[in-house]
Amino acid sequence: MKKLLILLLVLTPILSFSQELSIDLQEQIKQAQKEFQIPAIGVSLITTDSIFSYVNGRIILGKKEKISPDAKFHLGSNTKAITAFMAMHLIEEGKLELETPFFQLFPELQANAGAEYHQITLGDLLSHQALIPAYTKGIELAKFRNLKGSASDNRYVFAQSVLKDKPAKKGEYSNAGYVLAALMLEKASGKTYRQLLEETMDDLDLDWFVGFPNKETTKNPWGHWFEGASLTALEPTHDYKLPNFMSSAGDVSMNLADYSKFVQLNLKGLIGESNYLKAATYKLLHFGQSPYAYGWGNTLNDGAQVSYHDGSAGTYYCHTLINTDRNLAVVIVANTATPEAVKAIYNLRKWILNHPQESKKP
């Protein structure tokens, strides 16, 4: 009954994938794919009462099999918005506060932690204000390659090590901070991060997967990167993957329709509609501080306050922007993250924002 009530509250009718983008925009997308070598791409334009989407391309560059509209893409660091979303839900339930100190929940780790970390809070971790080193490069994670425990166990071991590291500069973007934040969510809820993720996605009726999407099924798009001069697809069995303890920082995959619904919840909340979270909570998530709040960056764009986030682990790319003044969110996903592909994604976003009336069918 609880889940049914939640769904009735938060899920408004969503236009199906038959409500596609305008022919002009579809042509822009196809041209960008051809010019910048993007095997598969998905674009959504989202308002509070509609989602217009288009998915196009091939699962693997040079192969015949076309991508399906419900294929999953890797969100990369856009996962942080989901982690912060779950944190805020626990806060609304009274199980945590943004001001909750990390070492209040893990006092046994404080003695061996650097003094600079002794006062860090959940809010600090979610907003990259905890001085935790970045851990955004594979070489930084190499020493944890042999961890064999569960994601939660490895998260704890990772935290023990990170808290002994030399602190980063205040405000430095940190994947590791979101690993420690996930530990706090687990301790406060008595559930693993994955259990919390499953419950949240179940409540919202959204499909998801942890890991690169072609590891779930080879029908999902394969990630691509350059090997030498050639853009190469990574097989599902390829050694490259994110460590299991990093899932909260950047390892969720979703199809474009369901990720767009998640973004739409945020857009509605920012316009003042309480749904899964209270409207005031969405304001805090996106604009509680600047230039990075809790899982979302924010800035001024032509006088309008917008929130945004990009995510990539090197073989996929996800870009999200929310502009409440225009009642519009834009999502663009791709199965490559080359500099040329990223340039194409931003060019497409610019085109969309400059052609608001041409982006939808009548």
C-alpha positions as CSV (number, residue, x, y, z in Angstrom):
1,M,0.0,0.0,0.0
2,K,2.8,2.4,0.9
3,K,4.5,2.0,-2.5
4,L,1.1,2.4,-4.3
5,L,0.5,5.7,-2.5
6,I,4.0,6.9,-3.4
7,L,3.4,6.1,-7.0
8,L,0.1,7.9,-7.1
9,L,1.8,10.9,-5.6
10,V,4.8,11.1,-7.8
11,L,4.1,9.6,-11.1
12,T,2.1,11.7,-13.5
13,P,1.2,10.6,-17.0
14,I,4.4,10.5,-19.1
15,L,4.2,10.8,-22.9
16,S,5.5,7.6,-24.5
17,F,8.5,7.4,-26.8
18,S,6.1,7.9,-29.7
19,Q,6.3,11.5,-28.7
20,E,9.6,12.1,-30.3
21,L,11.7,15.2,-30.9
22,S,11.1,17.3,-34.0
23,I,12.4,16.2,-37.3
24,D,14.8,19.1,-37.3
25,L,16.3,18.1,-34.0
26,Q,16.5,14.5,-35.1
27,E,18.5,15.6,-38.1
28,Q,20.8,17.6,-35.9
29,I,21.4,14.5,-33.7
30,K,22.1,12.3,-36.6
31,Q,24.5,14.8,-38.1
32,A,26.4,15.1,-34.8
33,Q,26.7,11.3,-34.6
34,K,28.1,11.1,-38.1
35,E,30.5,14.0,-37.7
36,F,31.8,13.1,-34.2
37,Q,31.7,9.3,-34.3
38,I,29.0,8.7,-31.7
39,P,27.7,5.1,-32.1
40,A,24.5,5.5,-30.0
41,I,22.8,8.6,-28.5
42,G,19.7,9.5,-26.6
43,V,18.2,13.0,-26.1
44,S,15.2,14.0,-23.9
45,L,13.5,17.3,-23.5
46,I,11.5,17.3,-20.3
47,T,8.9,19.7,-18.9
48,T,6.7,19.2,-15.8
49,D,4.0,17.5,-17.9
50,S,5.8,15.9,-20.8
51,I,8.9,14.0,-21.9
52,F,9.9,14.1,-25.6
53,S,12.8,11.7,-26.4
54,Y,14.8,10.2,-29.2
55,V,17.2,7.3,-29.2
56,N,19.3,6.5,-32.3
57,G,22.3,4.6,-33.4
58,R,24.1,1.3,-33.0
59,I,24.9,-0.8,-30.0
60,I,28.4,-1.3,-31.3
61,L,30.2,1.0,-33.8
62,G,30.3,-0.6,-37.2
63,K,27.7,-3.3,-36.4
64,K,24.2,-3.6,-37.8
65,E,22.2,-4.0,-34.6
66,K,20.3,-0.8,-33.7
67,I,19.8,0.4,-30.2
68,S,16.3,0.0,-28.7
69,P,14.5,3.0,-27.0
70,D,14.6,1.2,-23.7
71,A,18.3,0.4,-23.7
72,K,20.3,1.5,-20.7
73,F,23.2,4.1,-20.7
74,H,25.8,4.5,-18.0
75,L,25.1,7.7,-15.9
76,G,28.6,8.0,-14.5
77,S,28.8,10.7,-11.9
78,N,25.1,11.7,-12.5
79,T,24.7,8.8,-10.0
80,K,25.6,11.3,-7.3
81,A,22.3,13.0,-7.8
82,I,20.6,9.7,-7.0
83,T,22.7,9.2,-3.9
84,A,22.0,12.7,-2.6
85,F,18.3,12.1,-3.4
86,M,18.3,9.0,-1.2
87,A,20.2,10.9,1.5
88,M,17.5,13.6,1.5
89,H,14.8,10.9,1.8
90,L,16.5,9.5,4.9
91,I,16.8,13.1,6.3
92,E,13.1,13.6,5.7
93,E,12.4,10.4,7.6
94,G,14.5,11.7,10.5
95,K,17.3,9.1,10.3
96,L,20.0,11.6,9.4
97,E,20.8,15.3,9.1
98,L,23.1,17.1,6.7
99,E,24.9,18.2,9.9
100,T,25.4,14.6,11.1
101,P,29.2,14.2,11.7
102,F,30.8,11.2,10.0
103,F,32.6,10.2,13.1
104,Q,29.4,10.2,15.1
105,L,28.4,7.1,13.1
106,F,32.0,5.7,12.9
107,P,33.8,6.8,16.1
108,E,36.2,3.9,15.8
109,L,37.7,5.4,12.6
110,Q,38.5,8.8,14.1
111,A,41.8,7.9,16.0
112,N,43.6,7.0,12.8
113,A,42.0,9.7,10.6
114,G,43.7,13.0,9.7
115,A,42.8,15.8,12.0
116,E,41.4,17.8,9.1
117,Y,38.6,15.3,8.7
118,H,37.5,15.2,12.3
119,Q,34.5,17.6,11.8
120,I,33.3,16.4,8.4
121,T,29.5,16.0,8.0
122,L,27.2,14.3,5.6
123,G,26.5,17.6,4.0
124,D,30.2,18.2,3.6
125,L,30.6,14.9,1.8
126,L,27.7,15.4,-0.5
127,S,28.8,18.9,-1.5
128,H,32.6,18.2,-1.9
129,Q,33.5,20.3,1.1
130,A,35.0,17.5,3.3
131,L,38.6,17.9,1.9
132,I,38.4,14.2,0.8
133,P,40.8,13.4,-2.1
134,A,39.3,13.1,-5.5
135,Y,39.9,9.5,-6.5
136,T,38.8,10.2,-10.0
137,K,41.7,8.4,-11.7
138,G,42.1,4.6,-12.1
139,I,45.7,4.8,-10.9
140,E,44.5,6.1,-7.5
141,L,42.2,3.1,-7.1
142,A,44.9,0.5,-8.1
143,K,45.9,-0.3,-4.5
144,F,42.3,-1.4,-3.8
145,R,42.1,-3.8,-6.8
146,N,42.4,-6.9,-4.7
147,L,39.6,-6.2,-2.3
148,K,37.3,-9.3,-2.3
149,G,34.6,-8.3,0.1
150,S,31.1,-7.0,-0.5
151,A,30.6,-3.5,-1.7
152,S,29.8,-2.4,1.9
153,D,32.8,-4.1,3.4
154,N,35.1,-2.7,0.7
155,R,33.5,0.8,1.2
156,Y,34.6,0.6,4.9
157,V,38.1,-0.5,4.1
158,F,38.4,2.2,1.5
159,A,37.2,4.8,4.0
160,Q,39.8,3.7,6.6
161,S,42.5,4.3,4.0
162,V,41.2,7.6,2.5
163,L,40.9,9.2,5.9
164,K,44.6,8.8,6.4
165,D,45.3,10.6,3.0
166,K,46.6,14.1,2.7
167,P,43.5,16.4,2.5
168,A,42.4,18.0,-0.8
169,K,41.6,21.6,-1.3
170,K,38.2,22.7,0.0
171,G,35.6,22.3,-2.7
172,E,37.6,19.8,-4.8
173,Y,35.3,17.4,-6.6
174,S,35.6,14.0,-4.9
175,N,34.3,10.5,-5.8
176,A,35.7,9.3,-2.5
177,G,33.4,11.7,-0.6
178,Y,30.4,9.9,-2.0
179,V,31.8,6.6,-0.9
180,L,31.9,7.9,2.6
181,A,28.5,9.4,2.3
182,A,27.1,5.9,1.2
183,L,28.6,4.5,4.4
184,M,26.6,7.0,6.4
185,L,23.4,6.1,4.6
186,E,24.0,2.5,5.3
187,K,24.7,3.0,9.0
188,A,21.8,5.3,9.5
189,S,19.3,3.1,7.7
190,G,20.6,-0.4,8.6
191,K,20.5,-1.3,4.9
192,T,23.2,-1.6,2.2
193,Y,23.5,1.1,-0.4
194,R,22.2,-1.4,-3.0
195,Q,19.1,-2.1,-0.9
196,L,18.4,1.6,-0.5
197,L,18.8,2.0,-4.2
198,E,16.5,-0.9,-5.0
199,E,13.9,0.4,-2.6
200,T,14.0,3.9,-4.0
201,M,13.8,2.8,-7.7
202,D,11.0,0.3,-6.8
203,D,9.1,3.2,-5.1
204,L,9.5,5.3,-8.2
205,D,9.0,2.4,-10.6
206,L,12.3,3.0,-12.4
207,D,14.5,0.4,-14.1
208,W,18.2,0.5,-13.2
209,F,21.5,-1.5,-13.2
210,V,24.7,-1.1,-11.3
211,G,27.7,-1.4,-13.7
212,F,28.3,-0.8,-17.4
213,P,25.0,-1.6,-19.1
214,N,26.3,-4.2,-21.5
215,K,27.2,-6.3,-18.5
216,E,23.5,-6.6,-17.8
217,T,22.7,-7.6,-21.5
218,T,24.7,-7.3,-24.7
219,K,21.5,-5.6,-26.2
220,N,22.4,-2.5,-24.2
221,P,24.9,-0.1,-25.8
222,W,28.6,-1.0,-25.4
223,G,30.9,1.8,-24.2
224,H,33.6,3.0,-26.6
225,W,37.0,4.6,-26.2
226,F,40.0,5.1,-28.3
227,E,42.6,2.3,-28.6
228,G,45.3,3.8,-30.7
229,A,43.6,5.7,-33.5
230,S,40.5,3.5,-33.5
231,L,37.3,3.9,-31.5
232,T,36.8,0.5,-29.9
233,A,33.9,-1.1,-28.1
234,L,34.6,-2.6,-24.7
235,E,33.3,-6.2,-24.4
236,P,31.2,-7.1,-21.4
237,T,34.1,-9.2,-20.2
238,H,36.6,-6.4,-20.4
239,D,38.7,-5.9,-17.3
240,Y,37.8,-2.2,-17.0
241,K,35.1,-1.6,-14.5
242,L,34.5,0.6,-11.4
243,P,35.2,-1.0,-8.0
244,N,32.0,-2.2,-6.3
245,F,32.5,0.3,-3.5
246,M,32.3,3.2,-5.9
247,S,28.7,2.6,-7.0
248,S,27.4,5.5,-5.0
249,A,29.7,7.9,-6.8
250,G,29.1,6.9,-10.4
251,D,28.1,3.4,-11.5
252,V,24.3,3.4,-12.1
253,S,22.9,2.7,-15.5
254,M,19.3,3.6,-16.6
255,N,17.3,3.8,-19.8
256,L,16.6,7.3,-21.1
257,A,12.9,7.1,-20.3
258,D,13.3,6.2,-16.7
259,Y,16.2,8.6,-16.1
260,S,14.1,11.3,-17.6
261,K,11.3,10.6,-15.2
262,F,13.8,10.9,-12.3
263,V,14.9,14.3,-13.7
264,Q,11.3,15.3,-14.2
265,L,10.7,14.7,-10.4
266,N,13.5,17.1,-9.7
267,L,12.1,19.7,-12.1
268,K,8.7,19.5,-10.6
269,G,10.1,19.8,-7.1
270,L,12.1,22.9,-8.1
271,I,9.0,24.5,-9.5
272,G,7.3,24.0,-6.1
273,E,5.6,20.6,-6.3
274,S,6.3,18.2,-3.4
275,N,6.4,14.6,-4.6
276,Y,8.8,11.9,-3.4
277,L,10.7,14.7,-1.6
278,K,9.3,18.0,-0.4
279,A,9.6,21.0,-2.7
280,A,11.9,22.7,-0.2
281,T,14.2,19.7,-0.2
282,Y,14.6,19.9,-4.0
283,K,15.6,23.5,-3.6
284,L,18.2,22.5,-1.0
285,L,19.5,19.6,-3.2
286,H,20.0,21.8,-6.2
287,F,20.8,25.3,-4.8
288,G,21.6,24.8,-1.1
289,Q,25.0,26.2,-1.8
290,S,27.0,27.3,-4.8
291,P,28.6,26.3,-7.2
292,Y,27.9,22.7,-6.0
293,A,25.0,21.8,-3.7
294,Y,24.1,18.2,-3.1
295,G,24.6,16.0,-6.1
296,W,24.0,18.9,-8.5
297,G,26.1,21.8,-9.7
298,N,24.5,25.2,-10.2
299,T,25.2,28.4,-12.1
300,L,23.6,31.5,-13.6
301,N,22.8,31.2,-17.4
302,D,21.5,34.4,-19.0
303,G,20.3,35.5,-15.6
304,A,18.5,32.2,-14.9
305,Q,19.6,29.9,-12.1
306,V,20.2,26.4,-13.6
307,S,21.4,23.1,-12.1
308,Y,23.4,20.6,-14.0
309,H,25.7,17.6,-13.9
310,D,27.9,15.5,-16.2
311,G,29.0,12.0,-15.7
312,S,31.4,9.7,-17.4
313,A,33.7,6.8,-16.5
314,G,35.4,7.2,-19.9
315,T,33.3,5.1,-22.2
316,Y,29.8,6.6,-21.8
317,Y,28.7,10.2,-21.3
318,C,25.6,11.7,-19.6
319,H,24.8,15.4,-19.5
320,T,21.8,16.8,-17.6
321,L,20.6,20.4,-17.3
322,I,17.6,21.8,-15.5
323,N,16.3,25.3,-16.2
324,T,13.2,26.0,-14.0
325,D,12.7,29.5,-15.5
326,R,12.0,27.8,-18.8
327,N,10.3,24.7,-17.3
328,L,12.8,22.6,-19.2
329,A,15.3,19.9,-18.5
330,V,17.6,18.5,-21.2
331,V,19.2,15.0,-21.0
332,I,21.8,13.8,-23.5
333,V,23.4,10.3,-23.2
334,A,25.9,8.6,-25.4
335,N,28.0,5.4,-25.5
336,T,31.3,7.2,-26.0
337,A,33.0,10.1,-24.1
338,T,35.7,11.2,-26.5
339,P,36.4,15.0,-26.5
340,E,34.7,15.2,-29.9
341,A,31.6,13.4,-28.6
342,V,31.4,15.7,-25.6
343,K,31.7,18.7,-27.9
344,A,28.9,17.4,-30.0
345,I,26.7,16.9,-26.8
346,Y,27.2,20.5,-25.8
347,N,26.6,21.7,-29.3
348,L,23.3,19.8,-29.3
349,R,22.3,21.3,-26.0
350,K,23.0,24.8,-27.3
351,W,20.9,24.1,-30.4
352,I,18.0,22.9,-28.2
353,L,18.1,25.9,-26.0
354,N,18.2,28.2,-29.0
355,H,15.2,26.5,-30.7
356,P,12.7,25.9,-27.9
357,Q,9.6,25.9,-30.2
358,E,11.2,23.6,-32.7
359,S,12.2,20.9,-30.2
360,K,8.7,19.5,-30.0
361,K,6.1,18.3,-32.4
362,P,2.9,20.5,-32.4
